[in-house]
């Protein structure tokens, strides 16, 4: 009798352990089903062409959302719904459940990789400066800005450029947070900042639209690394991330990936030449 009771309890405990062990994975798997039923995935973007863009009609485009839209469609999620966010607010928003993914040129860094579950690489780019014609202050690197006490730099709040400037020794009061590209360009034209920093493709897109003969671009910025982004998912949503990666790999292999991103100026080869593992380990 006692032995029977013991075996019954042991079996119950084993069942409970098995349930606990499988519950997180089941919850993880449920995320994709939830998005399918919802009919769309909520993505965070920055409205920074050509990475991301929002047209006058509200339509979301840009290389990152276009890739995400196609992959989610292949996963059975009909569309994406985007909300514009500052880079510094994207990960907290994802963690708080306000977004299902970030598809915004949020470059992989070890600290970000610790906070989110990145896909494999999607878009790669270097850094650039927009400044006055002739580059009168001879600004070729973030260190050049740090070394000149009169220079103010504009950069997206919470973005890579802000971090690179601060790491190079530019004082906080000379790093001006800029909400968007048009604002940064206007501040540069008005002399409120001396240089505006964004990825090469973003600066080129901004400058081509401005068509201002009094400005020029310095690219790539000396000493600044080349970065790649990926779609970022909430920790715990790794099954969704893995499903995204499977379709991303198929896109790359078929050549469809290049057809989506290269018209925006990005290199498919660059994204396919590295991995999440390497980028997350880079210092």
Buried (B, 14 or more C-beta within 10 A) or exposed (E): EEEEEEEEEEEEEEEEEEEEEEEEEEEBBEBBEEBBEEEBBBBBBBBBBBBBBBEEEEEBBBBBBBBBBBBBBBBEBEEBEBBBBBBBBBBEBBBEEBBBBBBBBBBBBEEBBEBBBBBBBBBBBBBBBBBBEEBEBEBBBBBBBBEBEEBBBBBBBBBBBBBBBBEBEBEEEBBBBBEBBEBBBBBBBEEBBBBBBBBBBBBBBBBEEBEBEEBBBBBBBEEBBBBBBBBBBBEBBBBBBBBBBBBBBEBBEEEBBBEBBEEBBBBBEBBBEBBBEEBBEBE
